[in-house]
């Protein structure tokens, strides 16, 4: 697609991806940009974006490379989730092979007192197996299979996941009964988090270090209310650009 202008490709997997798409639309650059999302749900949340092409489906490194070569992008923005390390690696490799520039949008991490940090899902599951308390999982649907090995999982766990068919299926496949599944889109307020814990009689919340955009502090603050908060640390500490810095770069293209 030779248009004579520097085209933009955004790999989105977070609320920042949607915000960048809206920013480009408002800047009159929607026709200059394409956005890739992994799931149908990711496409649905972009239904208010006009003029921008949306590619839906999970791409491996070769498919990313082919897309970049075919469309001739001048800039690639990796706005995928902080925990999507494999996807970020594929984007970086595909960009390197095509000689195109890629910039990584990185969420700033937030910290709080009284949290228990672990390095992996399996470590979090091991901690949960050592107790008998009920727990709220806010880590996403993909990890539910690993948590399903926790002792008395179907009786102790409540999962809060995105309102998509795929997420619901993951919950059911993991063995959770419907009454212990919450399908809602966040981020959630501190008050709603507390209400959820009280509603289900839970004592522990499990989350990831998702930053402000993921409502991390509203979950971390539960530690001040006497709840146990287990945080699965990010797979690696990344360098990159903030949301505002990425917007400024897109503005000057």
KARAQUI-V783543 format. One record per backbone hydrogen bond with DSSP energy under -0.5 kcal/mol. CO is the residue of the C=O (numbers start at 1). NH is the residue of the N-H. E is the energy in kcal/mol with one decimal. If there is no record, write none. Layout:
co=CO nh=NH e=E
co=CO nh=NH e=E
This chain:
co=1 nh=3 e=-0.8
co=5 nh=7 e=-0.8
co=7 nh=74 e=-2.4
co=7 nh=75 e=-1.6
co=8 nh=34 e=-2.4
co=9 nh=11 e=-0.5
co=9 nh=77 e=-3.1
co=10 nh=12 e=-0.7
co=10 nh=36 e=-3.3
co=11 nh=79 e=-2.5
co=14 nh=17 e=-0.7
co=14 nh=18 e=-1.1
co=15 nh=19 e=-2.1
co=16 nh=20 e=-2.6
co=17 nh=21 e=-2.0
co=18 nh=22 e=-2.4
co=19 nh=23 e=-2.3
co=20 nh=24 e=-2.5
co=21 nh=25 e=-2.1
co=22 nh=26 e=-2.6
co=23 nh=27 e=-1.7
co=24 nh=29 e=-3.2
co=24 nh=30 e=-0.5
co=25 nh=28 e=-1.3
co=29 nh=32 e=-1.2
co=30 nh=33 e=-1.5
co=32 nh=8 e=-2.3
co=33 nh=53 e=-1.0
co=34 nh=10 e=-2.4
co=35 nh=55 e=-2.8
co=36 nh=12 e=-2.7
co=37 nh=57 e=-2.3
co=39 nh=43 e=-1.3
co=40 nh=44 e=-2.2
co=41 nh=45 e=-2.0
co=43 nh=46 e=-1.4
co=44 nh=47 e=-1.9
co=46 nh=49 e=-2.1
co=48 nh=50 e=-0.5
co=53 nh=35 e=-2.3
co=54 nh=56 e=-0.5
co=55 nh=37 e=-2.7
co=60 nh=64 e=-2.4
co=61 nh=65 e=-2.5
co=62 nh=66 e=-2.5
co=63 nh=67 e=-2.2
co=64 nh=68 e=-2.5
co=65 nh=69 e=-2.3
co=66 nh=70 e=-2.5
co=67 nh=71 e=-2.4
co=68 nh=72 e=-1.8
co=68 nh=73 e=-0.8
co=72 nh=7 e=-0.6
co=74 nh=101 e=-0.6
co=75 nh=9 e=-2.2
co=76 nh=78 e=-0.5
co=76 nh=103 e=-2.6
co=77 nh=11 e=-3.0
co=77 nh=79 e=-1.0
co=78 nh=105 e=-2.5
co=79 nh=13 e=-1.4
co=81 nh=84 e=-2.1
co=83 nh=85 e=-1.3
co=84 nh=88 e=-2.3
co=85 nh=89 e=-2.1
co=86 nh=90 e=-1.9
co=87 nh=91 e=-2.5
co=88 nh=92 e=-2.4
co=89 nh=93 e=-2.3
co=90 nh=94 e=-2.7
co=91 nh=95 e=-2.4
co=92 nh=96 e=-2.1
co=93 nh=97 e=-2.1
co=94 nh=98 e=-1.4
co=95 nh=99 e=-1.0
co=95 nh=100 e=-1.7
co=101 nh=76 e=-2.2
co=103 nh=78 e=-2.8
co=103 nh=105 e=-0.5
co=104 nh=106 e=-0.6
co=104 nh=241 e=-3.1
co=108 nh=212 e=-0.5
co=112 nh=115 e=-0.6
co=115 nh=117 e=-0.6
co=116 nh=231 e=-3.2
co=118 nh=233 e=-3.1
co=120 nh=124 e=-1.8
co=121 nh=125 e=-2.7
co=122 nh=126 e=-1.9
co=123 nh=127 e=-1.8
co=124 nh=128 e=-2.1
co=125 nh=129 e=-1.9
co=126 nh=130 e=-0.8
co=127 nh=130 e=-0.8
co=128 nh=131 e=-1.4
co=134 nh=203 e=-2.3
co=134 nh=204 e=-1.7
co=135 nh=137 e=-0.5
co=135 nh=158 e=-2.0
co=136 nh=138 e=-0.6
co=136 nh=206 e=-3.0
co=137 nh=160 e=-2.7
co=140 nh=143 e=-0.6
co=141 nh=144 e=-1.3
co=143 nh=146 e=-0.7
co=143 nh=147 e=-1.8
co=144 nh=148 e=-1.7
co=146 nh=149 e=-1.1
co=147 nh=150 e=-2.3
co=150 nh=153 e=-1.5
co=152 nh=155 e=-1.0
co=152 nh=156 e=-1.8
co=153 nh=157 e=-2.7
co=156 nh=135 e=-2.2
co=158 nh=137 e=-3.1
co=159 nh=161 e=-0.6
co=159 nh=182 e=-3.0
co=161 nh=184 e=-2.2
co=162 nh=164 e=-2.3
co=164 nh=168 e=-2.3
co=165 nh=169 e=-2.4
co=166 nh=170 e=-2.0
co=167 nh=171 e=-1.9
co=168 nh=172 e=-2.3
co=169 nh=173 e=-2.9
co=170 nh=174 e=-1.5
co=171 nh=176 e=-2.1
co=172 nh=175 e=-1.2
co=177 nh=180 e=-2.3
co=178 nh=181 e=-1.6
co=180 nh=159 e=-2.0
co=181 nh=183 e=-0.5
co=182 nh=161 e=-2.7
co=182 nh=184 e=-0.8
co=184 nh=186 e=-0.5
co=189 nh=193 e=-2.0
co=190 nh=194 e=-2.4
co=191 nh=195 e=-2.4
co=192 nh=196 e=-2.2
co=193 nh=197 e=-2.1
co=194 nh=198 e=-2.5
co=195 nh=199 e=-2.7
co=196 nh=200 e=-1.9
co=197 nh=201 e=-0.7
co=197 nh=202 e=-2.6
co=198 nh=201 e=-0.5
co=203 nh=228 e=-2.6
co=204 nh=136 e=-2.6
co=205 nh=230 e=-2.8
co=206 nh=138 e=-2.5
co=207 nh=232 e=-2.6
co=208 nh=210 e=-2.1
co=210 nh=214 e=-0.5
co=211 nh=214 e=-0.9
co=211 nh=216 e=-2.1
co=212 nh=215 e=-2.1
co=215 nh=219 e=-0.8
co=216 nh=219 e=-1.3
co=216 nh=220 e=-3.0
co=217 nh=221 e=-2.5
co=219 nh=222 e=-1.6
co=220 nh=223 e=-2.0
co=221 nh=224 e=-1.3
co=221 nh=225 e=-0.5
co=222 nh=225 e=-0.9
co=222 nh=227 e=-2.1
co=223 nh=226 e=-1.3
co=228 nh=205 e=-2.8
co=228 nh=230 e=-0.5
co=229 nh=116 e=-2.7
co=229 nh=231 e=-0.5
co=230 nh=207 e=-2.6
co=230 nh=232 e=-0.5
co=231 nh=118 e=-2.7
co=231 nh=233 e=-0.7
co=232 nh=209 e=-1.2
co=236 nh=238 e=-0.7
co=241 nh=106 e=-2.6
co=242 nh=246 e=-2.3
co=243 nh=247 e=-2.3
co=244 nh=248 e=-2.1
co=245 nh=249 e=-1.9
co=246 nh=250 e=-2.4
co=247 nh=251 e=-2.4
co=248 nh=252 e=-1.4
co=250 nh=253 e=-0.8
